[in-house]
Amino acid sequence: MRTPAPLRAALAVLGLGLLTAAAPTDWTTVTRETPAGAFVLGNPAAPLKLIEYSSYTCPHCGAFSRESEAVLKGQMIKSGRVSLEYRHLIRDPMDLGAAILARCFGTRGFAGASAAVFATQDKWVPVLDTYVQAHPEVARLPTVQQARALADGSGLTAAMRARGLSPAQVNACFANKAEVDRITKMTGDAPIEVQGTPTFYLNNVQQPNVHWAELETTLRARGAK
């Protein structure tokens, strides 16, 4: 018996919908915030859960972010096999200012902004050093005011504004005491064995202090791809 044309068309549309639904998800588009304020990029059900304690003024953290980007995010997180939870370990007022700016983009924008902060370390860190030498009075300001002055003086605030933050958003984020307290509490709540940055945990097991190449080997041995 020949299927009527309208029914064939409907079945074709249904089949296309099922194929679309079955297509792999790009998990780098999925970010959630934990109750403690950390941002988790990737599949919530990923079998490999990577936690990174990191600092924006840490050159090793910047190197890790840049070296791992293409594979960790572009392959392993995208596929849904790995998720990455970013926890702040604040080392200094500039680090706090960078964290405030990155988080100002919200849950969906944090990962891209965070990567941009690390990617441009070679631009804003030298400017920061020059600014600090020229403005010793900044060190006498309260911590959040220091963070804002250093973020502005280094050019990082301007760089984040170029990514879409408005002056009003920047002002509001630096004035948000509850959010600043969450960032600093994350540092205070870090396990005692977290002595430097970056520090990694894989499925709640602390990893040796290694570079991306070694951590990539570990992740692939556990099934990341």
Protein Blocks (a to p, Z undefined) as FASTA:
>chain_A
ZZdfklmmmmmmmmmmmmmmmpccdfklpccddfkopacedjfklfbdcdddddfklmkl
mmmmmmmmmmmmmmmmmnopaccddddddfbfklmmmmmmmmmnojmlmmmmmmmmmmmm
mmmmmmmmmmmmmmmmlmmpcfklmmmmmmmmnommmmmmmnopafklmmmmmmmmmlmm
mmmmmmmmpcfklmbdcdddeehiacddddfklmmmmmmmnopZZ
